Amino acid sequence: MDPLERYSRQMILPGWGRERQQRLGQKTAVVIGCGALGSHVASHLARAGVGRLVLADRDFVEWHNLPRQALYAEADAAAGVPKAVAAARRLRQINSLVQIEEHVVDVNPDTVEPLIAGADVVMDGADNFEVRYLVNEACVKHGIPWVYGGVLGTYGLSAAILPGETPCLRCLLGPLPPPGAVPTCETAGVLGPAVAVIAALEVTEGLKILLERHAELLRSLVMVDLWNGDFERAQTQKGQTRCPVCDEGRYELLEAEQGSMAAVLCGRAAVQITPRPRQSLDLTALAERLTVVGRVDANEYVLRLDVEGVQLAIFADGRTIVKGTDDPVLARVLYARYVGS
Ligand SMILES: [Zn+2]
């Protein structure tokens, strides 16, 4: 059977064809975050036949993800499977021709550059601005095109960013908003179909980049309020003001020393503890030790401990998300008490 047969309906689109389909099959896309946006984006890219798909996500599937996170099922939430792992497993069933690489990892100044190395496009599936601005700096620094997308409530935005050609995210949205200044999906909610629309906009621009059809990029910030039916598109072009990132090459987030080991996850009532250096935990042994203190649920990637009114999700590299508090001091105390200092 012709391996390209499955792509026949997209190859007959104007300007696509076998030759560009084959070229798409040699390209790499990196999806940062595999939540609602990221799982829709990854699904479309895998189905379309990108060559290599790199998935990065720090969290695991929970029940409240299922209404909009396209790649996950109830069994993933029940078992607490990391999103990158569950997504990769599902995508391999969908298109075995795609080389899929999953990373259960926090995207931060230490990890972002290795993750995007060799990418032809980077796709935004992040759930917070700090990660997006970090990805923006890394992509501008390495000259890698990337596609921004964000959804809140019934509203969303998307824009493709070509370093050196179009404004970057810092040009478009101004300085990084301080923590707590913008609502999050946890506080404002999110409409599943609005995610699907923004993901579709993102992937369409991403495909133009991967198919080397840059002339057809929208070069716009597209804004959609799906509930009200408002669709707006603003042309983006470099303005008069100089941008610290794309004009001056100042990568403040990328070059920042890693902050404290405890970071409050914005709007989440959760704190992430990142031990340095990385550790290598034996989750099975730890699970045995912890069953006497609280309810333990473990798989090969993550151990969940319900204790003292919070939940600790402990990953094999020692990284731990303490859910149910936004107090970094308490989170560190609990981490020291149950995981070790
Ligand atoms: Zn800029």
Boltz pocket constraint, residues with backbone or C-beta under 6 A from the ligand:
constraints:
  - pocket:
      binder: B
      contacts: [[A, 167], [A, 168], [A, 169], [A, 170], [A, 171], [A, 172], [A, 243], [A, 244], [A, 245], [A, 246], [A, 247]]
      max_distance: 6.0
